Amino acid sequence: ILALCGAAQDIRVTNVTVQVNENHAQLTGYPETYEKLCNYDLVVLINADATWFGFQGRAALLDFVRAGGRLLVLGGNFSLGQGGFADTYLADILPINIAKARDVQKTPRPLVLKPVPGGLAAVWKTAPSLYYLHRTTPKTEAHVHLVAGTEPVLLSGTVGKGKVAVFTGTVLGQPAP
């Protein structure tokens, strides 16, 4: 997935934590300014709520990607439609159309992940399945790399000089017995 975003082979990871209470979410370790954000090549948002970044943080991510940065967004309970992404700069740059509300849905049966022709090569011995995913639709310019059943779940796109990828599956569900 990181290759879709053009991530370098030499990867340095910085962890960001979120402290959430009833009235406030505080990011710790996230770059406070656009200049500090530009010290990174790739930002990975894992189950992240758009409101955690505030207006300025979302605007900085937009500028970061347009200037050549990479963004990878992974779905989850607090992400995409459930995470307030709709009608924000984040929705503008993702290669999917996002619902404005609770968009995670249980699949009618486990959906097997499979690459699309010309997409990623499968690297697993037994293909994994998804039990829950965000109901989204690809934007016209999106590149689909992986589907679950017939649902596109790994998509990428270009924004300015940057690249964006999104995985709309979630970690919810029951593992195989």
LUMFI-969298 format. One record per residue (C-alpha): residue in one letter; z, y, x. Coordinates in steps of 0.05 Angstrom, whole numbers, padded with zeros to 5 digits, always signed. Each point is the difference from the previous one (the first is absolute). Layout:
! LUMFI-969298
AZYX
...
***
This chain:
! LUMFI-969298
I+00000+00000+00000
L+00016+00048+00057
A-00070-00010+00027
L-00028+00029-00065
C+00037+00064+00017
G-00028+00001+00070
A+00069-00012+00031
A+00001-00007+00075
Q+00020-00066+00032
D+00059+00035+00034
I+00048+00013-00057
R+00066+00038+00004
V+00043-00005-00062
T+00048+00053-00026
N+00045-00020-00057
V+00014+00047-00057
T+00057-00014-00048
V+00012+00027-00069
Q+00069+00014-00028
V-00004+00003-00076
N+00053+00021-00049
E-00004+00021-00073
N-00024+00070+00014
H-00032+00000+00069
A-00040-00040+00051
Q+00007+00018+00073
L-00050-00024+00052
T+00028-00012+00069
G-00046-00006+00059
Y-00062+00026-00034
P-00036+00057+00037
E+00026+00066-00027
T-00063+00040+00016
Y-00074-00010-00001
E-00002+00009+00076
K+00050-00057+00009
L-00039-00043-00050
C-00063+00009+00042
N+00034-00035+00058
Y-00015-00064-00038
D-00065-00037-00012
L+00021-00038-00061
V+00051+00009-00056
V+00018-00062-00041
L+00034+00012-00067
I+00034-00064-00023
N+00024+00003-00072
A+00009+00075+00007
D+00009+00050-00057
A-00043+00062+00006
T+00058+00045-00020
W+00038-00020+00063
F-00049+00042+00041
G+00002+00063-00043
F-00060+00045-00010
Q-00002+00023+00073
G+00004-00072+00026
R-00057-00023-00045
A-00042+00060+00021
A+00014-00017+00073
L-00023-00072-00011
L-00064+00026-00032
D-00014+00046+00059
F+00020-00056+00049
V-00052-00047-00029
R-00055+00052-00007
A+00010+00017+00074
G-00010-00073+00021
G+00066-00034-00013
R+00006-00067-00034
L+00041-00018-00061
L+00017-00069-00027
V+00036-00005-00068
L+00032-00065-00023
G+00019-00011-00072
G+00069-00014-00028
N+00052+00019-00052
F+00001+00073+00024
S-00072+00009+00019
L-00066+00023-00030
G+00005+00012-00076
Q+00074-00018-00001
G+00011+00045+00060
G-00027+00065-00028
F-00065-00002+00040
A-00044+00021-00060
D-00023+00072+00001
T+00023+00011+00073
Y-00037+00009+00065
L+00015-00074+00014
A-00039-00021-00061
D-00057+00045+00022
I-00009-00035+00067
L+00011-00073-00022
P-00062-00042-00015
I+00029-00019-00069
N+00013+00033-00067
I+00075-00002-00014
A+00034-00006-00067
K+00051+00055-00017
A+00055-00049-00018
R+00025-00070+00011
D-00061-00035+00026
V+00029-00064+00030
Q-00018-00058-00044
K+00013-00074+00004
T-00064-00041+00006
P-00014-00052-00053
R+00002-00053+00055
P+00006+00003+00076
L-00063+00034+00027
V-00025-00028+00066
L-00017+00051+00053
K-00070-00005+00029
P-00044+00046+00042
V-00064+00027-00031
P-00066-00018+00033
G-00010+00044+00061
G+00074+00019-00002
L+00059-00025+00041
A+00001-00070+00027
A+00057-00042-00030
V+00052-00014+00053
W+00046-00045-00041
K+00000-00076-00005
T+00020+00001-00074
A-00021+00062-00039
P+00059+00039-00028
S+00005+00018-00073
L+00023+00062-00036
Y+00045-00001-00061
Y+00004+00076-00011
L-00047+00056+00017
H-00013+00073-00015
R-00054+00008-00053
T-00048+00049+00033
T-00075+00010+00002
P-00041+00012+00063
K-00031+00069+00009
T-00075+00000+00007
E+00001+00009+00076
A+00053-00054+00012
H-00012-00061+00044
V+00032-00063-00028
H+00022-00050+00053
L+00046-00048-00037
V+00006-00023-00072
A+00054-00037-00039
G-00039-00041-00050
T-00051+00053-00019
E+00047+00060+00009
P-00013+00044+00062
V+00065+00004+00039
L-00018+00024+00070
L-00045+00061+00001
S-00017+00053+00051
G-00035+00067+00003
T-00014+00059+00044
V+00029+00069-00010
G-00026+00054+00046
K+00006-00029+00070
G+00055-00049-00021
K+00006-00068-00032
V+00043-00024-00057
A+00015-00071-00024
V+00042-00025-00058
F+00026-00069-00018
T+00016-00001-00075
G+00038-00066+00000
T+00075-00002+00000
V+00054-00045+00029
L+00025-00017-00070
G-00007-00071-00026
Q+00021-00071+00013
P-00019-00038+00063
A-00035-00067-00006
P+00049-00059-00006
***
